[in-house]
Amino acid sequence: MALDLSVETTARKAATPPGKYLFGPVADFLMLGGSAFLILPVLFFVPRDYEGPLAATMVVVAYLVNYPHFAHSYQIFYRNFSRKARGDGYDRSLQLRYIFAGVVVPVIMVLFFAYGAATSNTPLLGFAANAMFFFVGWHYVKQGYGMLMVDAVLKRKFFDDRDKKVLLVNSYAVWILAWLQTNTAVTAGQYYGLQYYTFAAPSWITDIALAAAVASTAATLLMLANRWRKNGGLPYNGIVAYVASLYLWILIARINPLWLLVVPALHSLQYLAVVWRYQTNVERDVLDAARDPEPKILSVLGPRYRLRVLGFIIGGGALGYLGFWLIPFLLTALVPYDKQVLGSSLFFFIVLIFINVHHYFLDNVMWRRGNPEVSKYLFG
């Protein structure tokens, strides 16, 4: 979730102050990133005999959580998309962003992958894998920053513009350092049967990035200490989300092979906390939200809005299965291509990269400042 939220001004003008939590103090702590601090130490003590089963379990868990996480962004972004594309209720800049992310970006990616597959251009397709890792890191740190901004609004512990610049600079510095660390030499890797290459980044560039990350981290700590004194506290769950996203999920992600399997699930859980809160408020805004559902047997689930939120979540799981498994499976079976050169999992490779990269562009539009739906439903 590339949450680019600077919504303090809007929140201050709201007639009803927002609640202090998305779901509650414990739930927010665990979903926004606190669970990372509990799980990572445990993984270092897992006996080698259990690494295989645990790895298989975490792959399943990651996919079960990741599917709805990606699918929900499509459900929200393309809901009433024609109205968004016309600019009905959206300013010109946001309208163009919706069109670019919703139409132009997917068309460009489809053409890119079609050309790469048709020409069996494995180096070009491999470059897409490296590009995905680039965007995923960017996406993680922006989501961590966005979660901090959300919690700051909920707690009424605001950051000024200078504070936010410090946080953003630190986010990008840590992200660039982590990405450069994976590109210190030209090495080949396998991703869904296709080979991709890292770049040979000069060591002195990595050294500069390390110095920048250390300096920006120090500046961030000083800023937070100053903000703590001024505000009489900090949005602690947001701080946990920010730290987990930057340092645990990006910078030291390779510290343990099992940790690499856990991180996507935790990142997705962080996203789901905000999306489920958002969708709950959307459904509460419907006129018959408080009525009992039909048929009456469904009343055990609560009022209609809860049933609709459940339907949204189930729909996300179904859409995720469709996108990540059924569609690439059918494409593999129906579309001929050179499997000797491109491997047997080409369409799984393409779909995974397409969704990961497109997800960044979608979120960068949906959750940005100026989107009227964000201030209306996220903090309601």
N, C-alpha and C positions, 0 to 999 in steps of 0.2 A: 504494500500500500504506500504509494508515494504521497503521503499526506503533506501537502504544502499549505498548512493552515495558519493564517494570521488573522484569526477571527475574534480577537479580544474585543475590538471595538463593537462588533455586532453583538457579541455576548453581553457587553455592558449595557446595551440599549434594550436588551430583552426585558419584557414586562415581568416575567417570572424567572427568578434566578435558577440556574440549572442545579441538578442534584450534584452531590460531591463525588459520585462514583458512576461508572457505567453500569455495573451490576452489584457491587459491594466491595468492601475493603479487601477481603481475602481473594475473591474471584478476580478482581482487577489486578492484584499483585501477581497471582499465578498466571493469568492469561496474558498480561502485558509484558512479561519477561522474568518475573521472579522465579518461575519454575526452572529457568535455566541455571540459576545459582544453586538450586537444590539437586538437579540431575547431573550436572557436569562432574562434581566431585565423586559421585557414586560410580560413574563410568570408569574411573581410574582403578577401581577395586574389583571390577568384574573379572572373574577367572577366565583364562583363555578358553577353557572347555565350553564356556557359555557365550563366547563372543559370537559364534555363528548363529545360534538360535535368537540371540538378542538382536543381532543385525537384521535377520529376516523379519522379526517382529516389528522393529522400528521402521523398516521399509513399508510394511503394510500400514502401520499407524500413520506414517508421514503421508502416504497416498490418500488414506481415508480423510485426513484433515486437509490436505492440500487440494483435493478435488473441489470441495465446496468453496475453499478460499479463492481459487481462480474463477470458478463459475459464478460466484456472487458478483464479481466485478462486471461480468458480462450482463448479468440480470439487471443490475442497477444502471449501468451505462446505457444500454440499448432500450431501456424502458422509456416509452414516449420519445424515441430518438428523432422522429420526424419533427416534433415540436422543438427539440433542441437544435436540430439542423436549420430550422427556419428562424431561430433566434427569438421564439415566442417566450418572453419572460427572462431571456438571457441577454447580456450585453454582447456587443459585436465581437469583442476579443474572445469571450468564452464560446460563442457560437462557432467561430472559426476553429478553435481548439477541438471542439466536439467533432467537427467535420474532418479535421486532419487526423485525429486519433481514431475515429470510428470508421472512416472510409479510406483516406489516403494511405495511412500506415499499413493496414492489412493488404491493400492492393499491391503496394510496393513489395511487401514480404512474399506474397503469393507469386509474383513475377520473379522475384529473386530465387526462390526455391524451385520454381518450375524450370527456370533456366539452368540452375545448378544440377538438377536431377536429369533433365533432358540431355545435357551435354556430358553427364558423368564427371562433373568438375568437382572432385573430392576436395582439393585445396580451398575452393570457394565455399563449399558447404562446411568445411572444417573451421573456416574463419567465423562462420555464424555461431559456432559453439563458443569460441572465445568471446565474441561480442555478447553472447547471452550472459556469460559469467561477469562481464563488465557491467551490463545493465542490472543484473541481479544484485550485485554489491551496492550499486547506486540506489536501487530500490529499497534495499534493507535499511540503509542509513537514513534515507528520507522518511521512511516509515517510522523509524525510531524517533526522529526529530518530531514528526507529526504527532506521535503518541504523547510526547512530552507536552506539546502545545495543547492537546485535548485535555490532558489531566490538569494543566495549569488553569484552563478555563473552568473546569469542573470544580477545582479547589479554590478558585478566585485568587490564585497566586501567580500574577501575571509577570511576564518578562517584557522589558522594553525593547526597542528596535536594536539598540547596541548589544544587548544580551543575546538576542536572536541571531545576530550576525556572528557572534562568538561561537554559538552552538553550531551554526551551519558550517562555518569555516572548519571547525574541529571535525564535523561529520565528514566533510569532503577530504580532509587531510588523512583521516584514518582509512577511509575507503580507498583513496589513491595508493596509500602505502600497502594495503592488503593486496590490491590488484597488481602492483609492481612486484611484490614478493613472489607472485605466481608466474611472473614473466622475467625472471632474472637470466634465463638462458633459453635458447631455442630447443624445446623438448616436445616430443609427440605424446599424445594421449589418446585413449579410445573413449568415445562417447556413443553408445548405441551402435557399435560396430563401425563407426566412421572415425577416421583419424583427424585430430585437430592439433594445431601447433601454438605454442606460446611464443612470445616475442623475446628478443634478447635485449632487455632493458639494461643500459649501463649501470654498473654498481653505484656510481656517484649520484645518479638520479634517485636511486633507492635510498641512499644515505641522506640526501636532501629531504626526501619525503618523510623519512624517519624523524629527522630533526623538526620538521614542520608539525608532524603528528604529536611529538612530545611537547613542543612549545604550545600548540593549540590546546592540548589536554590540560596543561598547567594553567593556561589562561581561563579555560572553562571551569576548573576547580576554584580559582580565585573569584570568578564571576558568580558561581553558585554560592560561595561563602558570603559574598557581599549581598546577594539577593536574599539569602536566608536571614541575614540581619535586618534587611529593610522590610521584608514581608512577614517576618516572624515565623518562618517555616518555608518549606518547599513542597511542590507536588511530587511526593516521594515515589508513588507508583510510576509517574512519568519519567522520573530520573532513572528508576530501575529499567524501564523500557528503553530509554536512550542508551544507557550503559550496555545492556545486554545486546542490543542491535549492533552497536559499533564494535565493541571489543570481544564479546563472546561469540557472536554469530559471524563476524567478518574477520577481525584481526587474528584471532587465535583459533579459528575454526578447524585448522588442520592439526591441532595439538593431539587429537585422538581420532582414529578412524571412525569409531562409533559416534563421536560427537557430530561428525559430518552428516550422519544419518538422522540425528535427532533435530538438528537446527531447522530444516525446512518445516517440520511439524510445529515447532515453537513459534517460528515466524508467522505461520499461517494462523495459529491460535491467537496471536496478537492481533492480526487482521480481523479475525472473526469476532473478537470482543467489540470492536467498533461497528462492524457491519451489522451484527445482530442487534445492537442497541439502536442503530440508525433505522433498520427495517422495522423494529418494534414500534418506534415512534411514527413511522410512515403508516403502519396499519392502525395505530391508535387514532390517527387523524381522520379515518373513514367514519362516516356518520353512524353506521350500525356496529361500530367496533365493540361496544360494551354488551351487545345482545348475545343471547345464547346461540350457539351454532345449530344448524339443522343437518342431519336429524338429531333429536334430543340425546341420543346415546353418546354423541360427541361432546356433550356438555361437561363431561368429566375432565376434558382438556382445558376448560375455562372459557372465557368469552371468545367471540369470533376473531378478534385480532390475534390472539394467541394461536388459534388454529391456522390462520393465514401465515403467521411467522413460521410455524412448523412446516407448512406447505412450501414456503420460500426455501427453507433449509433442505428439505427433501428434494425439491427441484434442483437445488445446487448440486446435491450429490449425484442425481441422475444426469444432469448436464455435464458434470465432470467426468462421469463414466463414459458418456457419449464422446466427449472430446478427446480424452486421453487413451481410451481403449477401443471403443467400437469403430469410430471413424478411421483411425490409422489401421486397424485390423482389416476393415473392408477395403481401404485403399491398397493395402499390401496384396490382398487377394485379387483385386480387380484391375489394377493399373500395372502394366508390364514395365519393367526397367531392368537394368543390368545389375543383378544381384551379386555377381562375382566381383564387381567393382565397388558397388555401393552398399553391399551387405543386405541382410534379410530384414533389417529393422529401420529402413530408410524413413518410412512415414511416421514411425514412432519418434524418431530423431527430429523430423521436421515439425511435427505437431507440438512436441515438448518445447522446442526453441521458439516456435511461433507464439505459443500461449504465454511463455515467460516474458518475452520481449514486449508483446502487445499489452500484457497486463500492466507493465510499467507505464506505457503511454495512456492507457485508460485511467489509471489511478491518478496520474499527474493532472488530468483534467477534472475528474469527479470531485476530488478532495481539496481543490485549491481555493484560495481566497477569492471571494466574489461569486461563488456558486450559491445561489439563493437556497438551494435545498439543504446544504450542509448546516447552515446556521439554524434553519427551521427544524430539522429533524435530528441532528446529532446531539444537540444539547437540550432538547425538549424534555 
